[in-house]
Amino acid sequence: MSGELHRDAIKAQLAGMVTSNTTEGAFTNGDFAFTEPEMRTIVKNWLDLADSYDKSINGSFSMKTVVGPGRDFASHMFAAAANQSGDSYLKYLTNNRDYCLQQAQLFQDTLDTYLGVEHTNVTEINKSDQQGPQPGV
């Protein structure tokens, strides 16, 4: 029931804009400013999200290796459809993981430029030894 009320409220707002030919809003010429710690947090968040997608990828390989329960046509076709869906899902996860890594790299490049240091590859950030992350990263 609440979904219908929400939909009705949106329709009413849209109808008001169409009949009055106006919209309300304020446009400003703002800008974004991030501190160094905020930029590091953004890079970390993108890397964490990429890591989450990577874990999903590793846990989903069985979705594209389904074997039908029988030798009949239906079992074969259902298994083929399941494998195709699993493969599509893995491609989706891989695409999203790669996008997250690209975004992390963009923020890392920006941070490195801001700090005046040589650009760091984000894939190296998560590598660590027994003492923790690499120095200078």
N, C-alpha and C positions, 0 to 999 in steps of 0.2 A: 504494500500500500504506500509506503514512504517513497518508493521509486516513482510511482505515478504522480505524487505531489511534487517531487523534484522536477520531473519532466514537464508538468503543467507550469511550474514557476519559470522554467527556462523558456517555454513557449510564450508566456506572457511578456517576458523581457524582450525576446526577439520581436514579437509583434509590435511592441512599443517603439523599437528602433525603426522598423519598417514604415510604420504609419507616420512617425514624426520626422523621418529622414535625418535623424541626428544620432550621434553616439556620444557618450560622455567618456572622458578620459583626459589624462594630462600627459603631455609629451615633454620630456626634458632631455637636455643634452648631457646626460650623466656619463660617468665612466666607472670602471671597475679598478679597484686597487687592492692588492693582496700583500700581506706581509710575508716575510720569508717562512715563518712557521706555518702560515696558512697554505702557502704553495707546497710545502713539504707534505702537509696533511692531504692536500688534493692528490698529489702524486701517489701517496700511500693508499688512498681510497680507491683510485683507479687500479692500482696493482692488486689490492685485496679483491676487487670485483673480478679482475682477470683471473686471479687464483681460484676464485669460486667457480668461474666458468670452466677452468682447467680441471678442477675436481669433478665437475659434472660430466665433462668429456670422458675422463678416465672411468667413471662409474657407469657410462652409458654404452660402451662398446658392444655389450651383449644384445642391445636393442637392434643391431643390424646383423645378428647371426642366429635368428630364430629358425628353428627346424620344426616343420609341421609334424603333428602327432601321428599322421598316417601316410599311406602312399597314394591316397586318392587325390583327385584333381583339386578338390576344395582345400584339403590340407596344404597342398603345394601352393595354391594361389594365396591363401591367407598368410602363409609364411613369407611368400615373396612380397606381399603388400606390407607386412610388418617390417621386413628388412628394409624396404624402400623408405618407410616412415622413420625408422631408426637412423638410416643414413642421412635423411633430410634434417633430422633433429641434431645429429652430430655436426653437420655443416652449419646449422644455425648457431650452435654453441661455439664452434670454432670462429665463426665470423664475429660474434660478440666479444669473445676473448681477445681477438686480434684488434678490434676497435678499442677496447679498454687499454690495451698495451700502447696503441698509437696515441691515445689521449694522454696517458701517463708520460709518454715520451715527449709530447708537445709541452706539457707543463714542466717536465724536467729540463728541457732545452731552454724554456723561458727563465726558469730559476737559475740555471747555469749562466745564462747571459746576464741576468740581473746581478749575480754574484761576481761576474767577471772571471769565471773559471771555464776550463775546457768542458765541453759537453760530455755528459755521462750517459751511457746506454742503460735504460731502465732495467733491462734483463739482468744487469750486473748488480743492481741494488739489492735484490733479494738473496743473492749469494752471500753466504757468510761462512766464517770458520768458527772455531771454538771460542774466539774472543768476541764474536758478534759481527755486525756488518763491516764492510770494507771502510777503512778510514778515508775521509774526504768526500764521502757520499752522503 
